[in-house]
């Protein structure tokens, strides 16, 4: 079980080019973001590698790890290695996960999302995932209930050593998800659509996490 404050994990919108870099830098500049998942639109391998090269420094220069995922069929291991990313993120497929683990060894992190059941989560943990993401938006944009995400993250964090990330659909839900003892709380649209900008959202979320830790 985590005994320190949960850290922030940001998830970008699906990106088609590198124009998002300034907003990414703004969000990470405060220094409280642990990791960023770059969600890349489908493109050829060279284009994806160049996109990662252009985007990653905006987060890495502020101490955040950069994880990449891509729509369509993409060789994420190669894209991460050549683009300079710190890891990759894939859907919950144990066969794919084992194959990628064999290729990447311990050189880069592999995160897993789209996890349907507790049994699936345990299988993926055993297959070598570096973290599991619970509660992120489904492909159609819908979300699992907050109660179900709290329950799943609490169960995982209490029993298993592999870190987990709990997705917060809004700043109002950050406190409840931090209470699960998940190592990371993820934010997506709540950061990028904040009326005062990404930095204000990140600062607000970090303050919630710090307050929650101080109250334990």
N, C-alpha and C positions, 0 to 999 in steps of 0.2 A: 504494500500500500504506500502511495506517495506520502511523504511527510514534509514536503515543501510546497509552496504555492504552485498552482498550475501555471503553465506558460502559454503564451499566445501562438497560435498556428493560423496563418492567413491563407485563404483560398481565393485565387483570382477568378474573375469571369473567364470565359473561353476567349483566348487571345489569338488574333490573326496576324499581328505584327508586333513590333517592339515599341509602339507609341505609348504603351502603358507604363514604361519605365519611370517617368517622373512621378506618377501617382504611387507606384510601388516604393520608390525612394522616400516619398513623403511619409508613407505609412510606417516604414521601418526606421526612419531617422531617429525616433525617440530611443531606440535601443532595447525595447522590451519585447520585440517579436523574435521568437525562437526559430520559426521555420515558415516558409512560404511555399504553397503548392501552386506552381505555374500550370494552368490548364491550357494546353495548346490546341488550336484548331487543326484539323487534318491538313497536312502539307507534305511535300517531299522531304526526304531525310536531310538533305543539305539545308533546305529552308528552315527546318525545325532546329537544327544545330546552330545556325546563325541567329535564330530568334533567342535561343537560350543564352548564347554568348552576349547578346545585346541586353537582355533583361536581368540575368543573374547578378551582375555586380550591383544593381540598384538595391538588392536585398543583402547580398553577402558583405558589402562594404560597411553595413551597419550591424554585422554579427548574426544575421539570420541565415540558416541553412536553406538551400533552394532544392525543392523536390519537383520533378516534372511528370506530367501525364499528357497524353495526346489522344485526340479522337482518331478513329480509324485504326488501320494496322500500321504501327510504327515500332521500330526497333529501339525501345526506350533505353536499353542498356548502352547502345552505341551513342544515342543522342545525348545522354547524360554525360558519358565519358568525354566525348569530343566537345560538348558544349560547356563543360565545366560545372555541371550541376552536382549537388551533394547526394542526390538520391532520386528514386523513381517511385511512382504511385500507380498501382494497378488494381483492377477489380478482383474480387475474392475468388480466385481460381488456384487451388493448391498445386495443380500440375504446372501451370505457368510460373507460379511463385518458386517452386523448386528448381525449375529450369533457369530462371533469372538468378536465383541464389547461387547456383553452380557457376554461372558466368561471372557474376559480380563479386563473388566471394564476400569479404567483409569491407571491400573498398568503398562501396556506396550503400546507403540505406535503401530498404525496400519497404514501402508502406502499402497497406491494403485497405480498400473500402468496399462498398456494395456488399456488405456482409449480411446474409439473410437470417441465420439462426445461431444459437449459442454453439451448437455442434460445429457449424462452419467456422466460427471464430476460433474454437479450440484447435481444429485441424490446421487452420492458417497459422496460428501461433506456433504449432509444432513444425510446420513446413519452413519456418525461418523468417517470418515477417519481423521487421524491426518495430513496427507499430501497427495498431489496428484503428481505423476511423469508424466511429459509430454516429449515425444520425444525419449524414450529409443528404442534400436534396437528391431525390431519385431522378432518372433521366427525363421524366415528364415534368420535373419541377416541384412535385409534391414532396411533403416532408413526413417522416414518421412522427408520432405524437411525442411531445416533450417527455411525458411520463415514461414512455417505452425506452427512450434514449437514456434517461436518468437511471432507469433500472438496469439496462444493459451495461452501461459504463461503470456503475457501482459494483455490479457482479464481477466484471472483469478486473477492475482495479483492486478489489479485495483479495482475489484468489491468485492472479497470474502476475508474473514478473515482466512480461512484455508490455511496454507502455501502450496506453490507449489515448486517443484523441476524441473528445466529445464535441459534436458540432452544435454551435449556438446560432439559431436563426435570427436572433436579435440581441441587442445589449441587455435587454431585460431578462434574458434567460442565462446570462453568463454565470450569475451567482449560483443558481440551482445546479448547473453542470460542474462548476468548480467544487461543489459539495460532494460530488461523487468520488473525489480523490483521483480523477483522471489526471494524467501527467500534463495533458495539453487541452486547451479549449480552442476550438476552431471558429473562426468568423469569416464570412464571405460577404454577401451583399450588405450586411450591417455596417461594414467598414467602407465599402466603395460608394454607397449611396447616402452616407451620413451627410446631413445638410451643412455641417461645418468642416467637412473634408475628412480624408482618411486618418490624418494624424490625431484629430480630435476624438475619433472613434477608438483608435488604439489606446490613447491616453485614458479614456473613460473605462475601457475594458481592463486595462492594467490596474487601475485604481480599485476596481471591483475585486479583482483577484487578490490584491494586497490586503484589502480590508477583510476578505474572507479568510485569508491565512492568519491575520492578526487576531481574529476572533476565535480561532481553534484552541 
